[in-house]
Amino acid sequence: MIFFCSVRFLTGHSRNGGTDPLHVAENAADPDTTLVVYMGLSTLPSLAPKLMKHGLPPDTPAVAVERGTTPQQRMVFAMLKDLVNEVHSADLVSPTLIIIGKVVALSPLWVESSEHDTLNNENSSQPSTTVSPV
């Protein structure tokens, strides 16, 4: 199984005060590409729907990594369709890196999320949120 063909890095901020920092979302909605969004916490509520509108499946694995590589690192794993709500529920703060794509499902924490959710809801195989410090 191929998890990705390429990786695309985007900024979550607009240039020169523009109103739509995610104007590239329609071109970034490729299920075979891993999408990494820097500084994307504040624009995630508009990014996720745009990606789905332009063809990225709602069940695409995603993770938000707060304060990555530090002792305070926390991660929230969720399907793209649920990521905005789960990140909000976890009260993540900047800096947060957003990673969207099949490659996220390779994380052992994604598996733990799926197993936890299956135990709690036998009718669902979708992962629940995992907020995990490193």
HUZIWO-V678950 format. One record per run of one state. SS is the DSSP state (H for helix, E for strand, - for the rest). FROM is the first residue (numbers start at 1). TO is the last residue. If there is no record, write none. Layout:
ss=SS from=FROM to=TO
ss=SS from=FROM to=TO
This chain:
ss=- from=1 to=5
ss=E from=6 to=11
ss=- from=12 to=24
ss=H from=25 to=28
ss=- from=29 to=32
ss=E from=33 to=38
ss=- from=39 to=43
ss=H from=44 to=53
ss=- from=54 to=60
ss=E from=61 to=66
ss=- from=67 to=73
ss=E from=74 to=79
ss=H from=80 to=89
ss=- from=90 to=95
ss=E from=96 to=100
ss=- from=101 to=101
ss=H from=102 to=106
ss=- from=107 to=107
ss=H from=108 to=120
ss=- from=121 to=130
ss=E from=131 to=133
ss=- from=134 to=134
